[in-house]
Amino acid sequence: MTDGGQRQYGPLGTTLVIIPTYNEAENIKPIVSRVRSAVPEAHVLVADDNSPDGTGKLADELAAEDEQVHVLHRKGKEGLGAAYLAGFRWGIDHDFDVLVEMDADGSHQPEELPRLLTALKGADLVLGSRWVPGGRVVNWPKYREFISRGGSTYSRMMLDVPMRDVTGGYRAFRVHTLKSLGLDEVASQGYCFQVDLARRAVQAGLHVVEVPITFVERERGDSKMSRDIVVEALWRITAWGVSSRMSKLRGK
């Protein structure tokens, strides 16, 4: 907690679940259906990066059948961070009060979303965490777990943030939280984008809560994890950490 739990929070209001997609034709209909069942009052925004496999067309079909499903067609693949930023802006422009990040592949279970939203009633930002008591991963190869745990540990040490799962992408934000994070200055992509938003929230003195989730490895489609994503995260986190330490030294 960043504020000792003393801050007063208003009602959550309307929720928008943002699902970025690139070649998720096998997954998009099942995941949207699960979200709509888990939290019927929530809206869904599919932010598709012009998927060659027709994901965007399938999303359009869902939107035509359900007024609470929306589609944001983007020009091409520009990275996870750019897709979420576009989704955040769409949600803000359409007057939603809570914006949720969720993967399209089912690794973030929609059935756990009510737990995140309940925690958000007393927070600015809620992280679905694999690495707090009660959290776990299912069917993940050891090297992926090593990268994820190691990335969170390195981020926590370099950036002096208290969260156990800094790289996780299952998150619920109040809109006022996002507006306070300087989104126009965010240039990070990949999983580094998640670290960037988490550190900004801590620096802004916001109340951040982690709740345990079960992360399930995708059954269909290909993972978007790549060497370039890991390298970007490593150098950006290092640069942020060094810059923060230099600023503190200059301030003494």
Secondary structure, 3 states (H helix, E strand, C coil): CCCCCCCCCCCCCCEEEEEEECCCCCCHHHHHHHHHHHCCCCEEEEEECCCCCCHHHHHHHHHHHCCCEEEEECCCCCCHHHHHHHHHHHHHHCCCCEEEECCCCCCCCHHHHHHHHHHHCCCCEEEEECCCCCCEEECCCHHHHHHHHHHHHHHHHHHCCCCCCCCCCCEEEEHHHHHCCCHHHCCCCCCHHHHHHHHHHHHCCCCEEEEECEEECCCCCCCCCCHHHHHHHHHHHHHHHHHHHHHHHHHC
